[in-house]
Amino acid sequence: MKEKAISLQYSTVDDILIVEKTIRESKDDLSKLELLNALPIKMNARLFNIIIAYLKNSGKIIIERGKIVWTWDPEGIKHIKNAGLLIK
């Protein structure tokens, strides 16, 4: 049973990375359905929605007017911190 749980956990992490990469590399902002269809793998809609919720809650994406927008920019945050512009 433990092997199955570990396998599921890794496949979920891989799935998250695939969704992230597809969003980042997309030339256009995609709707959820367009993103689901653009993925290089078939993905269960329930898992896809969980991943979208995770990405939204972690601040990596926003959904604006039905389109998914990648917002995560660690280099930009680093630049802001180094410039002393970040308010704590």
Beta strands, then each sheet from edge to edge (+ up, - down):
strand 1: 61-64
strand 2: 67-70
sheet 1: 1+ 2-
end
